Amino acid sequence: MVGVREAAFGDRPEAEVWGALGGGVEERWLAAVVLGGQGYYAAAAAVLGELIGRGGLFGSLAASTLASHRRQLGGHAAARVLDGRALAMVPEDRDSGGQDPDDVDVAGARADALLGLAADAVGAGRLVEARRLHARVRPHGWRSRVRHQWLAAEIALAGGHAGQAVHPAEVAAATAREAGATRHILKSDLVLGTALVVWGTPESVDRGVDLLLCDLNHTDRRGLFSLVWPTALVVANAQADRSIAGTENVKERAENALSCVLRRADPSGRRLADRSPWIPTALLRSGEPPNADPETNFLTD
């Protein structure tokens, strides 16, 4: 049987972890991390809300995790409140140099909260604030190092410097591969592929689309719907811009994955997605909640 930490931070992010919801505090938090990656936002929110109420280290980690899920549905303002709570709940520990290999410790919780606040600022267009928060982070374990590089790439993208986003995205991907963390590898490849496509040179677009198509196959096969729909959407937009055949098929994959994610979300999550200018719910079939603007500011995690 796959361990819940291996599912959260190892090579089996598609593993079934429902049984872990009846375990201890750490096990329940790890299960919620896995469920969020699989797009089961409602189930994850129920667990995370209970852990937040307990406070302490796992209350802080849970608040950061729920904030990440809210951001993935376009709710950057709601995420900011949760990230602020996460930072306030980080336990006092003067000797917090980082002891857990996956950043499940005081140093990791502080990094999660600060990186979350930086991501919230990116989503709100407050890039000066995002850079300031990003600079405060002192990564220790592989997970905080990967997320620190994601944010560096996302800040560069948001500032209109896609070429400068490529290097940190490549560092994040290499770090995640060294750790053997499949979900983080696939997210890193999404950030890298997006940076390459947005950079816009013929060579970078070709490389980015190839990388994203490979990424899409892996995320789809593993049922990581929270990554499937943005990956497919970036590919579809790149193909449409270059009049490449197959755009409709990829766009349909984005629609199906996003539809699945929204069906698995809690009511608060669905409302955030409905109101967000960043979540392209207008792509969905009749009967799904409509939305206005298929922008691509959905990378912040």
N, C-alpha and C positions, 0 to 999 in steps of 0.2 A: 504493500500500500504506500502511495506517495505521501511523504510528510508535508504538512501544511506550509512549513517554511520553504521547502523545495518548490512547492507550487507558487508561492508568493515571489521568491527571489532566485529560483533555480531554473531548471530546464523543462518543467512541466506546468506551465501556467494554465493549461486547459484542464487540469486535474479536478475531479469532483471533491469538494471540500465541505459539503453541507453538514456532514457529521461533526466537523470541528466546531460548529456553532454552539455546541453544548459543552465545550471544553473550558479551559481556564482563560484568563483575561488575554494573555498573549496569543493563545491559539485562536480566540475569537477575532482579535484584531487582524491577525494574519489571514484568516478566512475571509474577512471583509475586504482586504486588499485584493485577494484572488477574485472574489465575486465582482468587484468593481472592474477589474481588467476584462472579465467576461461579459460585462455590460449588465450585470444584475444589480443595478443601482438601488432599487427599493430594498432588497434583502440586505445589502451592505449598509444602507442608511439606518435601518432598524438596529443593527448591531452597533454601529459607530455611535449613534445617539446615546445608547445605554452606556457605552464606555466613556463618552465625554462627561456624562453625569458623575462618573466615579472620580474624575480628576486624575492628578498624578501623571506619571510618564505615559501610560497608555491612554489616558484621557487626552493628553497633548497630541500623541501620534494619531489618535482617532480623529481629532478635530482637523488635523492637517490632511488626513486621508479623505474625510468627507468634503473638505474644501476643494481638494483635487477633483473629486467627482462632480462637484457643482461647477467648477471651471470647465470641465469637459462638456458640460451641457450649456455653456455660455454664461453662467451665473457668476461673473467676476466680483460683483459687489457683495453677493451673499458669501462667496468664498473668502472675501477679505475679512468679514466678521469672524468667520471660523478660524482663519489663520491668526487673527489677533488673539482669540481665545487660546489657540494652541501655544503661542509664544508666552502668554501669561501663565499657562499651566506647566511650562517646563520646570522641573524641580531644580532647586538650588543645589549646585554641586560644583565646588571649586576645583575638584580633581576630575573634570569631565573631558579628558582628552580623547575619548572614544574607545570603547572596549569591545563592542559587539561587531563582528565582521560585516553585518548587514545594516549597521547604524541604528540598531534597535536599542538605543541608550540615550542618555541625556544630551550628548553632543549631537547625535543624529536627530533627536526631536527638535533641538534648537535650529539646526540647519534646515529641517523640513519646514518649520514655521516661517523662517526668514525667506527661504526660496519661494514658499507659497505666496507670501506677501509681495515679493518681487514679481511673480507671475501675475498676480492680481493687478499690479500696477501696469504691467505690459498690456493686459487686456483692456485697461481703462485709458491707455494712451499716455500714462504718466511715466515717461521714459527716464527722466532725471531721478525720480523716486525709485524706479526699478533698478537703475545702475547703483544707486546708493545702498539699497538693501542687498543687492547681489554682492557688493564689495564687502559687506559685513560678514558674509558666510565664510566659515573656516571648515572646509570639507575634511572629513577624516576617513571614513570607510568608502568602499567602491560606490555605494548607492548615492551618497551625498556628492561624490565627485562627478558621477554621471549627471545628476540633476543640475549641478552647478554649471556644467558645460551646456546642457539643454538651454538653460536660461541665458547664457552668454549668446548662444545662437539666436534665440528668440528675440532678445533685445536688439541684436544686429538686424534681424529681419524687420522688426517693427520700425527701426530707424531708417529703413530704406537701404541697408548695406548688406545685401544678400551674399555678396562675395566674401565678406568678413564672417558670415555665419558658418561657412563651410568647415573651417578648421576646428572650431569647438565641437561641431556636430561629429566630425570624424574622431576627435578625441573621446567623446562620449561613447561612440560605437565601439571603439577599441577597448575602452575600459569595461564596458558591459560584456563584451566577448571574453575578455580575460576572466571576468567573474563567472561566466557561464550563465548569465541571467537572461533567459530568452525574451521575456516581455520587454525588458529594458533594451535589449539588442534591437528588437523590432521597432520600439518607439524611437530609438536613436536613428535608425535607418529612415524612419518617417521624417524626422527633423532634417537629416542630411539630404534626403531626396527632395524635400520641399525647398531647402536652401539652393540646391543645384538648379531646380526648375525655375525658381524666382530669379536667380542670377541671370539666366536668360541667354547665355552664349549657346551656340549650336552644340558644342561639345558638352557643356554642363547639363543642358536639357536632355540630351540623349542619355547621358549617364544617370541623371536623376530619374527619368522615366523607367529605365531598365531596373534600377534599384527598387523603385516603388512597386513595379509589377511583381518583382520577386517577393518583396515585403508583403504585398497584398495576398499572394498565394499562401504564405506562411501564416499570416494573421487569420485568414479565412479558414484554413484547415484546422487551426487550433481554437477556433471559436472566440477569438478576442475581438468582439464586436466594437468595443470602444476604440480600437485602432483600425478596424476594417473600413469604417465609413469615411474617416478623414483621408486615409491613404487612397481609397478609390476615388474620392472627389478631386484630390490633387492631380491624379493621373488623368481623370476625365477632362478636367480643365486644360491640362497641358496638351492632351490629344486634340481637343476642340480648337485650341489656339493654332495648332499646326495642321488642322484638317486631316488628322490621322483616322483611319477606319477603326471601328471598334469602340468609339466613345460611348455610344448608347449602352453597350453591354456593361462597361465599367461603371457608368452612372447608375445603372440599375442595381449593381452590387452595392453602391453607396446608399441608394434608397432603401434597399432591403435591410442592410445592417443598421442604418439609422432608425428605421421603423422598429426593428427589434429592440434596439436600445431604449427607445421611448416607451415601448410597451412594458419594458422591465423596470422603468424608472418609477419612483414614488411621485405623488401628485406635485410636491414642491419642485422636484426636478423637471417634470414635464412643463410646469408653468415657466420656469426659468428658460428652458429651451424655446418655448413659444414666444417669449418676449425678447429673446436675444437676437441682435442683428448678425451674430456670428454663426448661428446654427442654421443651416440651409433647409429648414423644414418645408419650404415651398417645393422642394424636390419630391416630397412624398406624395403617395397616391391620395385620391379623394378620400376624405374621412379622417386623415391624420391632421394634427394641428398645423395651420399654415404659418408661414413666416416670410419675411421680406427679402432678405439680402444674403446670398450665398457667398459671403466673404470667407476668407480662410484663416481667420485669427482663432484657430481652435487647437493650437499646439500646446499652449500653456498648461503645465501639469503640476 
